[in-house]
Amino acid sequence: MLQHHRITTARTAAVLAATVLLLAGCAGTPSGAAVVGRWGSTSSGQPNLDIQNDGTFAGSDGCNQLSGQGQIDGDEITFGAIASTMKHCEGVDTWLSKAATGNVKGDTMTVLDTGGSTIGTLKRSGS
């Protein structure tokens, strides 16, 4: 009986170890890896975004702080509702606050409005 218990325990441990390794593999590079990261410039008056694996994003349109939850699909993000501060920004083009989607090719994200028109681009920045 003791021998049977040891074999059962060893099998259970092996199954648990395999499950952990399988789940760790799934937590690797997300399918939207092209979109995830930092985009734009943090210099004064410049737009920027930091996009996470789960689609959350935060940044600035060059004046106002932006944040929200998007949906990543391959090399595209659909931004969804964007929360923003509402400061008056004289001389700053706040185009990023009107973003609906972003498409990535290489190190450039092309940002489109709800009508599908390009409203600007962001370059990938350092990590």
N, C-alpha and C positions, 0 to 999 in steps of 0.2 A: 504494500500500500504506500509506503514511503517513497519507493522508487517511482510509482505512478504520479505522485504529487510533484516530485522533482521534474519529471518530464513535462507535465502540464505547466508548471511554473516557467520552465525554460521556453516552451512554445509561446506562452503568453508574453514573455519578455521579448522574444524575437518578433512577434507580431507588432507589439508596441513600438519597438525600435524601427521597424520597417515603415510604420505609419508616420512616425516623427520625421524620418528622412524624406518620405513622399511629400509631406506637408511643407517641409523646408524647401524642397525643390519648387513647389508652387509659389512660394513667397519670393522667388528670384525676380528677374527683370520683368516688369509688367508689360502687357501688350502695348501700352501707350508710352513706352520709354522715350520715344521721340519728342513727346510733348512735355514730359516731366522735367522740371528744372527751373533755372532762373533766366528770365528774358528781359531785354532792354537794359537801360542804364539807370543807376541810382543817382546820377548827377542831378542837380537842381533843375526843375522844369522838364525833366525827361520821364517818359512812361516806362514802367517796369512791372513785371509779374513774377511771382514765385509759385509754380504749380506743383502740387503734391501728387503722389501715386493714386490717391483716392479721388482726385479731381478738385479738391479744395484749392483755392488760389487766393493770393493777397498781393497787393502792390500799390501802385500809384499811377494816376493818369498824368502826372507831372505837377499836380497841385493837390488833388484830393486823394485820400486813402481809399482803396477799393478792396473788396473781398467777396467771396461767394463760393458756391459749390457747382462745379461743372461736371460734364460727362465726357470721359476720354474714350475714343474709339480709334485705335491705331495711331495715325499721325494727325488726328484732328481732336479738338476740344470744342464742345458746345458749352458756352459759359453759363447759361441760365441767368437767374436774377443776380444783378451786381449791386451790393450794398456800397454806398459811397458817402463820404463826408460831403458837405455842400459849401465849401469855401468859394469866394469869388476869386478868380484867378486871371488877373489882367495880363494879357500877352502870352498866355499858355494855351496851346491847343489841346483840349481835354478829350480827344477822339477815342482814347482807350475805354472811357466809361460807356461808350456806345457799342462795345464789342458783343457780337452774338456767337461767332465761331472763330477759331484759329486753326490754320492748316500749316503743318511744318514740312519744309523741304530743306534738308541739310541743317544749317545753323540759322535759318530764317523762318519766323512764324509770320504768315500773312493773316491779318486780322480783318474780318468782314463784319458788316452790320447786318441787321435783320433782313434787309433787302438783298443781301448777297453781294453788295459792293465792297471793294477793298477800301478800308479806311486808314490803314497803316501797316507797318511791319515792325517786328521786334527781332533783334539779333540775340542769339544765345549768349549769355554772359557767364562769367566764372561761377564755380559751385560754391 
